[in-house]
């Protein structure tokens, strides 16, 4: 994959973050409006019905389907343990016995006289929903979850893998232009959100996984290294469900790319603070960007609003990065935004921007 950047990501020192948290199916909400919650606090709980295991009792006992019910030792609605005898038949005055054992632990759901099969439903799988972001519950979604709001600093990335996680920020490099080396990740990085600067190679990714890093935030990543680390091709439509032992947030793009100074400084200044990180990325409709959120404890002040999609457009003075040659990757500031359309080489008329580069 070629080196690539994407503009328009949020780097905010102070804003109001609002996250709607909901279960995949109805359950019990454990909080109420006004409650203060921690990021790892369970705010709602439900149970996902267990899978069904089909047991052909008629075949195992060598009897007719209509005879299965009278040979059952356990009835519908009763619990059984794996290996427990649930049905038995005998022949030749009881000299020979056939038995059918439960292949799994669960509850007998049905006994069919038509097919001779018994359905055993495995125990339900508990689902616990955490707040993710420490903050205040501002709305309860009856039976499904809640809305949590917090004042926080936030950095969005361009691409990420892995789901939601939490950990204290640990700065592993001296600056945004410094690549992360495997040797910089000691046992003290376990459970931390590691700020890695410019990039992380395959060795650094594997070391982070080995140590137990909670999340890794870097400027760029080589696509080949990431694919080898994951063991498969990168799915760019939607990510976040990868089970690779850590969450990765790439702030700038694919390639050996220096992290923006603004992003690095914002995160480095909050070393030791606990951050909420999510690597989920969706490029299609309903764009989702990976994020790092660091809540603050002060009250929201004037001019601090909710973070929402479709942030304000580019304005004079904004920091920008050139994403086309001959100045690919160079940083600068918006100097002028002409209102007139300009005809380019393709003869299309487009909006343009005058950029003052960092070198003047």
Helices and strands as residue ranges (DSSP letters): E 4-5, E 11-22, E 28-29, E 36-37, E 42-48, E 52-56, H 57-61, G 65-67, H 68-71, E 79-80, E 85-91, E 96-101, E 106-111, E 117-122, E 125-130, E 135-141, E 145-156, E 159-161, E 164-171, G 182-184, G 187-189, E 193-195, H 202-211, E 215-221, H 223-230, E 247-254, H 261-268, E 274-278, E 291-295, E 319-321, E 331-336, E 342-343, E 349-350, E 354-357
